[in-house]
Amino acid sequence: MFSTKLRLEGLSPFLFMRHQLIQNGISIKTWFKELSFSSREGREVIDLTDQVLETAKQSGIKNGLLVVQLPHATAALMLNEDEEGLKQDILNKLDDLVPAQGGYQHDRIDDNAHAHLKSALVGSSVVLPIVDSQIVRGTWQSFLVVEQDGPRRRRLTIFVMGE
């Protein structure tokens, strides 16, 4: 067991989990896809729910886990309601918490420290169960990207594992 752990140390947590399940006789399927999109504003909230749901459905996995990750340091991913007033409230509150001109050390090399800090506070990934081919989420929970340093070309990764 010890030597197995050493050999697997470089694997991602998902691949390590898959390896452990297979070793215990449990077969699981994994599936991955990357979506690309562009933000249009410096600050905006973009709803990608339809794209995430369609992509997860393509996996064919009926029971398992969905991992959605935004691999960027100046934008964030959250689950929340796709309502214009709320989206503006989110942007405004983030500005209140982390103003653009805050005397940040990172601004000495790149004038976007506020975007990095907001992303760090909100996060960049969501993990949800899939049960009977349905992603388990609340009625008003949409997959929202919170752009803080646009406009930019962005990627969203979708990983599904299960049976």
Secondary structure by P-SEA (a helix, b strand, c coil): caaaaaaaccccaaaaaaaaaaaacbbbbbbbbbbbbbbcccbbbbbaaaaaaaaaaaccccbbbbbbbccccccccccccccaaaaaaaaaaaaaacccccccccccccccaaaaaaaaaaccbbbbbbcccccccccccccccccccccccbbbbbbbbcc
